[in-house]
Amino acid sequence: MLAQGKVADGVHSGGFYVAPTLFGEVPRNHQLACEEVFGPVLPPSRSTRKEDAIELANATESGLLAGV
């Protein structure tokens, strides 16, 4: 984990919340890269070719992936 934010005290009392979290680059077969995370979590991955990036974006079962 490279960075993690905070949930303000008292704002979400009684609920289950994930603080914004930035991970370092994860392997493409890692659970963070393969499964949808319901929270403000970013597990980046690197691509050197446009075709590779498109293949990576299309490799998810849920299709709810976004990237820059």
Secondary structure, DSSP 8 states (H G I E B T S, - for coil): --EE----TTTTTTS-----EE-----TTSHHHHS--SSSEE-----SSHHHHHHHHTT-SS------
